[in-house]
Amino acid sequence: MLGSTHGTLTSDLRARVVACGDRPGNAVHEAAGPTASAGDLDVSGRPLHAPVPDLDRFFRPSSVAVVGASDTEGRPNTGITRQLVGWAARVGARLHPVHPTRTSVFGLDCVPSVADLPVPVDLAVLLVRDPLPLIPQLGEAKVPFAVAFASGYAETGDQGAAAQARLAAAVERAGVRLLGPNTNLNAFETFRDDLEGPAIALITQSGHQGRPVFTMQELGVRMSHWAPTGNEADLETADFISYFAERPEVGSIACYVEGLKDGRSFLLAADRAARRGVPVVAVKVGRTDTGARTAASHTGKLTGSDQVVDAAMRQFGVIRVDGLDELQDTAALLARARRPVGDGVAVYSISGGTGAHFADLATAAGLRIPRLSDARQAELHQWIPPYLNVSNPIDNGGHPVGDHRGRKIIDAILADPDVDVLICPITGPFPPMSDRLAQDLVDAAEATDKLVCVVWGSPAGTEEAYRTTLLGSSRVATFRTFSNCITAVRAHLSHHRFTARYRSPFDEAPRTPSPSYRKAQALMRPGEQLSEHAAKQLLRAYGIRVPREQLVTSAAASVRAAALVGYPVVMKASAPQLAHKTELGLVKIGLTSASQVRDSYRELTDIARYEGVDLDGVLVCQMVERGVEMVVGVSPDELFGPTVTVGLGGVLVEVLHDTAVRVPPFGEDQARAMLGELRGRALFEGVRGGPPVDVDALVEVILRVQRMALELGDQLAELDVNPLMVLPRGQGAVALDALAVCR
């Protein structure tokens, strides 16, 4: 990790770094950049921008009330009160103990109730088993913030969830912002004030899981805030992300998330951070069913479909990692490293094996390891024996690091225009050469704007070269494992690529219904599944192409329809609630004559009668054969609302589950990114001599389906366009079948 107290900042970062609390508090902080006002709503009536709570008064209050304060040794409240007394002194706040039977606590005058507080307070800490009766009192006293440590709420099941709902309702009525319940003292920890540079702000739903990140202060990494959100009856992770994104001293936001209170709020907060260019790094529990169940029992929140959560985070630039070690290393690098110019990575080692191993892992992770030019290699061979490989990875053989050649090699690598990051894996200490190498890397890092990373592989971590030289540098990022270094560097490069081209989808989200919406309204049937014919009319209303087809109710009409549609044709039974026509034998394909059409009509109606299907007719459809079958659909998510899915269509979607998902609103770039995530994307370029398909038309369908999801909102319970036949390039895409369920 980037080391200690002597930070070297670019001018824009230096201008942003001020003491926490120096900025006057406002009721709502203004969003950065050209954003819409906080009151704007999208076409479905949801907010497009969220206000930022004035948490300055929470983290830097002028006065604090401790309700239930105690100084009786052996009581749990005594230890908490003692810690709060010390914290209040550090932040310059006056502390007012509140207890009905005490006159003083730790030498401070104590009042019997909130109503008796001598001055207005910014924060009330509630050390009581049941905080609910206190909330109206806090509202009457105009206390803006409160903390409730009590447990036994949503984390315990339905009864506790009901109690938490009552607490949340009381908080809303009182106009108080509440942290908790089921939270802890992490917000009131001792933060070192002797560290410089951009800081990490920490958000955790489990306090213990934030401890490794907080301890990074002892390695010289500055921490500015810690928000232990607990059950989030009121204040939630999203509130703190929005607030921290506006804080000038915050370089990155590290989160441990067990469940999200509200998906939309989270996305609005992530959007604010992306606009500001502030990286958000998150561990999100719930990748497995076991993890999801455990998280629910801990915090009582929805973990959400992990595929949707993962896609939503990626969509808004949240960097998801798996381990707490990855969280701390990635957050530290993103907080403190300068913006890269490019993405070329040079791997430099004293061993060919080490360099090859690291380069292998880095390449597999998607990092670019450029081959150095012949001229650069010739320059390096001035100091490195000619039999060693210096094309990248660069192997110096060991001996050059022990003398003047070591620094010259490092400078030459960093001077290469195709190198933006230098990584030196040192698998173990080998003094004095490793000491000299570490110092040369630190000195070179001070003289360049490029990122220099070192992997110090020694498990001891007691070596002077590590503890003093590397950790003492603010310009070298030091890691303990290959994987954490690769994860952090990849996140660093990806974050800056993302923010450089980021355009908030909320700025472009539709505010008013389109003409398509008015056409669609006439087709909706609340509480019903539409027939295929009606579902296709819904698609047609939104400009999505469907085959030529006619709905007929007699054999003679089917023959006339086939002539109009053009042979060959497909015939399908049509009825509401009819989802799996093929399995019932209610689809006939490749019909080329009037007799086949007439016979097929009779057969379809006979099968329908036998199966008890009440037909509204038979579809006679144009047959479309040449293309790639895809599926595009809309489905609800408990956290995020309507989501859009794309994948390989036909039966493959059920067999391979090769799909990608996004949460509206999103733009063309995200629609194309969805296609890039599919394992079967090679099909788009044509296989076995087939032509490339019309990817632009597929993207257009995805965006039109998204518009349906946004405009129809809760009226559309489900939409499944499968198969969507994507034709050869320039010929478009055709929805061959569709299922739509109205809510």
N, C-alpha and C positions, 0 to 999 in steps of 0.2 A: 504494500500500500504506500501511497505517497506520504512522505514522512513529515517532519515535526514542525517546529514553531516558526521557522523563518520563511514564510510563504512568498513566492515571487508571482505576482498577479499581473495579468494584462490590464491595460488602463480601464477597460470597461468593467472588468470584475472588481478592480480596486475601488471604482466609484460606487459599486453596489454594496461593498462590505461595510456595514455600520453596526454599532452595538445594538443588540436586541432590545427593542423598546424605545429606541430613539425617535422613531416616527410616531407622530401623534395618532391616536386611535380615531377611526371613523366608524360609523354604524355599518357601512358597507364599503369595502375597498373597491376601487374602480378596476375593471379589467384592463389588461395591457393590450395595445394594438387596436386595429379597426374592428371592434366588435359591436354587435347590436346591444341595445339596452337590456337590462336584466328582466324587463317585463315582456319581452318578445315571446310569442308562442308559435309553435309550428302548426302545420295544417291539422294535426290531431289534438291541438290544444295543450301540448306539453311545452314546458319552458325550454328556450334555446340557450339561455345563459343563467347561471346560478349566482346569487349574491355571495360575497365572501364574508363570513362572520368576523366581527371585530375581536379576534382572539388575543390582541395585544393586552387587553385588560384581564384575560385569563392567565397568560404566561407572565405578565409583569404588572400585577395589581398594585394599587396604592394602599389598599387595605383588605384584610382577609378575616373572615369570621370562621372559627372552628366550633361547630355545634357538637356538643358531647365531649368537649376537651377534658383532659384528665392529667393529673401529675401523680397519681397514686401508683407506686411501683408495683409491677406485676400485672397490671391491667393492659390489655391490648391497645386501648385508646391512648395510653400514656406514651408508648413508643411512637405512635403516629403523631401525637401532638408535639413531642420533642423534635421530630424531624421537621414538622411544619414551622416550628419556631425558628429553627436554624435556616430553613429555606427563606422564610419571610425576611429575615435579617439580610440574607445575601442579595435578594432582589429589591430591597429597600421598601418593603411593605410593612405597615402596622398590623399586628395580629391581635384579634379580639376574641378571647375565649368566651364560649357561651355554654352555660350549664345551670340547670335550675336550682342546684343546692350548693354551689361553690361561690365564694367571693373572689378567689384568685386562683390562677393556675400558672405554675412556673414563675411566680412573682408578677404576673400580669393581671390587671383588674378583670374580673369575670362578670358578665351580665347574665340574668336568668333566661332571656329569650331573645329571639331575633328582633322583636319589636323594641327591645331596650338597647339596641346597639347605639353608641353615642354618635357615630358618624356613618355616612353611606359607605357600603363596602362593595368591592368589585367581585369578590369571589367568596362563596360559602362552602366550606368543606364539612360534609355531613357524616359524623361518626355515630350513626344511629342504625338500629336494626331495620326500622321501617321509615324511610325518608318521606313517604307520601304526605303525612300530615304537615310537614314543614314547608312543602312547596308553595301553598297559598300564602304563608307568612313571608316567604322570600319575595313573592310577587308584590305583596303590599309594601315591602321595604325597598322595592326597586333594585333588588340584587340581580345583576345581569347574568352571573355564572354560578353554577354549583357543581360539586362533585359528590357522587354517591358510591360508596364502597360496598354497600350491602349486596349480598348474593341471594340466590333462591328465586331467580326470575326466569326468563325464557330458557335459560340453560337447563332447567329442571323438568321441562315438559309443558303440557297444556295449561295447567293451573298457574305455573309461574309465568307463562306467556301472557295470561290474562291479567295478572298482577302488574306485569311490565307495561301492558297497554294502558292500564289505569294510571300508572305513573307518567307515561308519555303524554297522555291527555291532560293531566294536571299541569305538567310542565308547559304545554302549549297554551293553556288558559292563563297561566301566571305570567307568561312572557319571559320565562327564565330559560337559559340554555344550560343543559345538564350533560355532564360527562359521566358515563356509567349507565346503569349500575353494574356491579360485578367488575369494578376496575380496581386500581391500586395506586401506589404512591410514585410511580415512575415519572410523572410530570414534575415532581418536586425533588428530583435527584440533584446531586452536586455536579454542575457542569464546569469544566476547566475554563478559566478566562484568560489563560496565558497562551492559547493557541491562535494562530492567525490563518487567514485564507478562507475560502468558501467552506461552509459547514454541511454536515449531514443532518437533516431533520428526520426523526424516527417516529413511525406510527405502528403500534402493535395492538392486536386484540388479545394477545397473551403476553403479559409483561415479561415472563421469564425468557421468551423467545427473542426479545430485543436485547437481552443482556450482552451477547457477543458483540453486537454493533456498538452499543454504548461503551463497552470496554476499549474500543479502538482509540479512545482518548489517550490511553496509556501508551499507544504507539504513535502519538502525535497527530491524530486525525481529529479535527474539531467537530464537536457535536453542538447543535444550537437548541434543539427542542426534543422532547419525547412526549408523545400523546398516546397514553394507554386507553384505547376507546372502549374496552369491555363489551357490554351487550348493546351499546349504541341505541338506547331508548330515544335519545335526541341527537346530540352531536355524534357524527359518524366519520368514518375514514375520509369520505369525500370532502367534508368541511375542512379537515386539516390539510388535505392535499391542496385545496384551493387557497387556503391561508398561507401555507408554506411556499407555494409557487410565487406569491407576491412579496415574500420576505427577501430583502436584498442580500442578506448574509447566507442564504441557503443555496448551496451548490447542487445538491441532489436530495431526493426524498426516498427513504428506505421504508418499506412497509412489510409487515407480517400480517396477512389477511386470512382469517378463517372463514368468513362469510361476508357478503355484501348486504347492507341494509336495503339499498335501492340501486338497481343497475343504472338507471338514467342519471342519478346524481353522481355516481362514480364516473360515468363517461363525461359529464360536464366538467368535473374536476380535472380529469385527465386531459381534456381539451384545453383547459386553462393553463395547465402546466406545459403542454405542447406549444401553445402560443408563446409562452414565455421562454421556451427552450430549456426548462428545468426538467432534468431527467427524473422519472419515477421508476424505482426498482422494487419489485414485489415478489415475495414468496406467497403463493396462494394455495392454501390447503384445499383438497378435494379432488385430486387427480384420480383417486380410486374411490370405490364405494365405501371402503373401510374408513378412509380419511374423511370423506364427506359426513359419515355418521358420527365420527368422533368430534368433528368441528361443530356439528349441530348440538351435540350434548354439552359442548364447552361454552358456546356463545349464543346458542339459540337462533342462529341466522341461516338463511338459505345459502348453501354453497354454490348452487347453480350448476347447470350442465357445464362440465369442464371444457368441452369443445367450444361452447359459446363464450364462456369466460375468457378462455385463451385467445380466441379470435378478437373479442372486444378489446382486450388489453393491447394486442398487437396493432389493431386498427387505430388506436389513439396513442401509440408510442410508449405504452407502459412495458418495461423490460421485465419479463417474468423469469425468475431463477428458481432453482429447486432447494438449495441448501442455505443454511444461515451463513456458512463460510462464503458461499458465492454472493450472498446479499451484502456482506460487509465489504468484500473486495471490490465488487462491481460498483457499489454506491460510492466507495472512496475514490475510485479512479474517475468516475463520471463527475464527482463533485469538484475535483481538483485539477484534472488534466486540461490542457488547452485544446481549443478546437483544432482538429486535424485538417490538413490541406488536402490530403488524399488518403488512400487506403492500402498503400504498399507496405508490407511487413518484411523486415530483414531479420533473419535468425542468425545469431553469432555465438559460437561456442568454442571451447577448447578441445572438443572431442567430436569427431565426425559422427559417431553413434548418437551422441546427445542431440546434435543439430538435426540429423535425419529423423530421429524420433519425434522431436518437437515439431519439425516442419510437416511431418506426416499428420500429426494430430491437428495442427493449425489448418492445413489445407482441407482436411475432412470436415472441419467446422466452418468452412467457407471463407477463411481469411486468404487474401491474395499474397502469394510469396513470389514476387517478380524475379525473373532472372536478371542479374546485373549485366551491364554492357561489357563487351570485350575490353574496352578501355578501362573501365573500373576494375575489372578483374586483373588486368595487367598492373594497375597501380597497387592493388592489394598484394600482389605477388612480389612487390619490392620488399615486403616485410614478412610475408608468409611463404614457406617453401613451395616450390612450383608443383610438387606432386599432390598437394592438398586442394580440395575443392573450395572455391570461393565464389561460385556462381550464385549462391543463395539456396540453402544455408551456407554460411561461411565458417569454415573450420580453420583455426589458426594453429592447431597442433600442440598448443600449450605454452611453449617456451616464449613466444613473443609477448605474452602478457606480463612477463616479469621484468621488462625493461622499457626503454623509450618507444619501442615499436607498438606497444599495446594501445596507447592513446592515439597514435597516428592511424592505426587500423580503424578504431571507432570513429574518428573524425572523418575518415574517407567514406565509410559506410553512410554516415549521417549526411554527408555532402551530396550523395546521389539523389537526383531529382525524383527518382521513382521509389524512394524509401521515405515513408512517413512515420513509421514506428520501428524502433530497434528493440528486439527482445533478446536478452542474454540469459539462457538457462545455466545456472551454476548448480550442479547436482549435489555437490558437497564441498565443504571447506578444504582447501589445500594450501595453507599459508606457507610462505609469504605471498605466493602468486595470486591467490584468491583475494587477499587484502589489497594488492596493487590493482587487480582488475576492478574490484568494487569501487575504489577511489577514482580510477580513470573513468568509469561509467558515470559516477556522480559529477566529476568535473566537466565531462563532455555534455551531460544533460544541462548543466548551468549555462552552457554556451550555445544552446540550440533551442529553437521553438518546437522541435519534434519530440514526440513521446519516447522516453527510454524506460523499458521495463526490465526487471531482473527477477528471475525465479531462484530463490535461495532454498535449495532442497534439503538442507540439513535439518533433521528432526529436533536437534537440540535447541537451536535458535538463541544460543548464548554467545555466539562468536562476536567479537568486536566489529568485524566487517559488516555483520548484519545489524547488530543492536545500535551501533553508533554511526557507522559510515552510511549505510543504506537507509535505515529508518530516520537518520538525522537529516536526510535530504528532502526538500520539498519538491524536487523536480524529477526524482526517480520513483517509479511505481514498483514496489517490491511485493512479490507474491511468494507463497510457500509451495504451491503445486502448479504443475503444467496446466491442468484443467481449469483452475480458477483464473490463471493469467489469460488463457485463450477466451474463456467466457467473458471476462471483463473487457478485453481489448475488442472483441467482436461487438459487444454491447456499446462500447464507446464509439466505434466507427459507425455502427448502425444508427445510433441515436442522432448523431450529427447529420448523417445523410437524411434521416427522417425529418428532422426539424428544418433543414434547409429548404425542403420542398413542401412543408406542411401547409395545407389550407384547411381551415376548420370546416368540416362538413355541416356544422350547425349554421354557419353563415349562409350556406347555399340551400339549406333545407326549405322545402316549399311552405309558404305561409298561408296560402289560400288554395282551395280545391281547384283542380283542373277541369276542363270540359269533360274529360274522360270520367271523372268522379260522378258527374251528374248522370251520365249514361249508365254507369255501373249501378247506381242506386236503384234504378228501375229493374235491375236483374237480381238483386239480392232477395233472398227468402229467409228471414230470421229463423234460426233453429233448424235449418234444413241443409242437407247435402244436395247440391245442384246436379242435374244430369250432365253428362259429358257435353251435350249440345249447349246447354245453358252456360256451363263453365267456359266453353270456348267463346261464347258471345261476350262473356266478361273479359276474356283476354283480348278479343277484338276491340272492345271499347277502349282498351289501353294501347291500341296500336300494335299488338302482338299478332303476327301472321298465323293463320290456321289454314288447313287444307280447304279446297273447294269441297263443299258437302251440302247435302239436303237431308232433312228429317222427313221420313215418309211413313205412311200408315197402311200401305197396301202393296201387294206384289207388283201390281201394274205400275204404281207410282214409283216403285224402286227401279223398275226397268227404265222409265222415262228419266229419272234422276241420274242413273248411270250414264245414259247417253249425253246428258248435259254436263256432268262432271268430267267424263272422259275415261275410257278404259285404259289400264286395269283399275279396278276399284276395290275398296275395303268396305265391308258391311259390319256394323256393330249394333247390338241392342242398346237402346237408350232409355234410362230411367233414373230418377233420383235414388240415392242410397245404393247405387250399383257401382261398387268400387273395383271388383276383380272379375271383369268380363271374360278374360281369356280362360281362367280356371273353370268357368262354367260352360265353356264352349260357345260363348256369345259373340265371337269375333270370327269373321271369314275374310281371308286376304287373297289378293291376286286373282280376283274374278275378272274374266275376259269376255264374257258373252251374256246376252240377255237371259238365256236359259239358266246359266249359273246364278245370276242375280235373282231370278224368280224363285229358284229352288232354295237359295240361301235365305231369302226372306221368310219362306215358309218354315224352314228348319229353325231359324232363330226364334220365331214366334212360338213354335212348338216347345223348344227348350225353355223359353221364358215361362210358359204356362206350367210346365212340369216343375220348374224350380220356384214357382210362386212369385215371379217377378212381374210387377205391374208396369208394363212398358208404356212410355209416352210416344214410342215410335222406333224406327230403325234408321240409323245414320248410313247414308251412302256417301263414301268419302273418296276423294282423290288419293291415290296410292303414291307415297313418297318413299323412295328406297335408298337413294344414294347420299350418304352422309354419316355423321357420327351422332349416336344417340346420347343425349344429355338429359338431366333432370334439373329443373329450377323450381324452387318452392318457397312457401312462407309457412312458418310455424311459430307458435307462441313460446316464449321463455319466461319462467316465473320471475326472473330478475330484470330482464331487459325488454320484455314485450315482444313485438313481432321481430323475427329474424329471417334472413334470406339465405337459402342453401342452394349450392350448385354442385353437381357431381356427374359421374358417368351414369347414363340412363338405362332404361330397359330393366332387365333383371340384374344387371351388374351393380346397381346401387344397393340392392339387397344382399348380394353376395360379397362384394368387395368393400362396401361402405367407404368408397373413395369420394369424400365430399369436403367442401369448404363452406364456412358460414361467416356472415357478417351481420352486424346490428345496424339498421338504418338510423340516421342518414349516412350515406357514404357516396363517394364519387367514382368516376371512371377508373381512377388509379387503383382503388380498392377492389373494384369488380375484376380488373385484370389480375390483381394480386391473388384473388381467389382461384383463378384458373391456373396460376403458377404454382399453387399449393397442391394441385391434384397429381397423384401418382401417374395417372393415365394421360397427362398433358401431351405426351409425345404423339398421341393420336391426332392432335390438331394440325400437325405438320404433314400428315399423310403417312400411311404405312403400307408396305408391300405394293408400292407403285401407285397408291391412291393419292388424289390431289389434296393439298392443304385445305382446311375448312375455313369458313367465314367467321373468324374469331370476333371481328368487329360486330357482326350481327348478334353473336352470342352475348357479348358485353351489353349491347343495346337491350336485349331481352332482360338481362339481369337488372338493369337500371329501371326498366319499365315495371318489372315485378316489384322492385323496391318501392316505386311510386305507389303501386297498389297497396303495399303493406303500410305505407305512411298515411295514405288518404283513407283507406277503409278501416284501418286500425282494429279496434275491438269487434267490428262487424264481420271481419274475415277470420274465422277460427283456423282455417288451414287452406293452403293452395298447393297443388302438386301438378306441375306440368311435366308429364313423363309418358312417352319420350318427347323431348324437343329435338327434332332432327336438324342438326346444323349442316347445311349444304356446303358444297365446294366454294372456295373463296369468291366473293362477289355475288353469290346467289341467295344469301340470307339464311334464315332459320325458320322452321315451321313447327308449331305445336301440334303434334299428332294426337295427343290425348291430354285431358286435364280433369282434375278433381278439385272441387271447391266446396268448402263447408262454411256455411254462414252461422254466426253466433246469435 
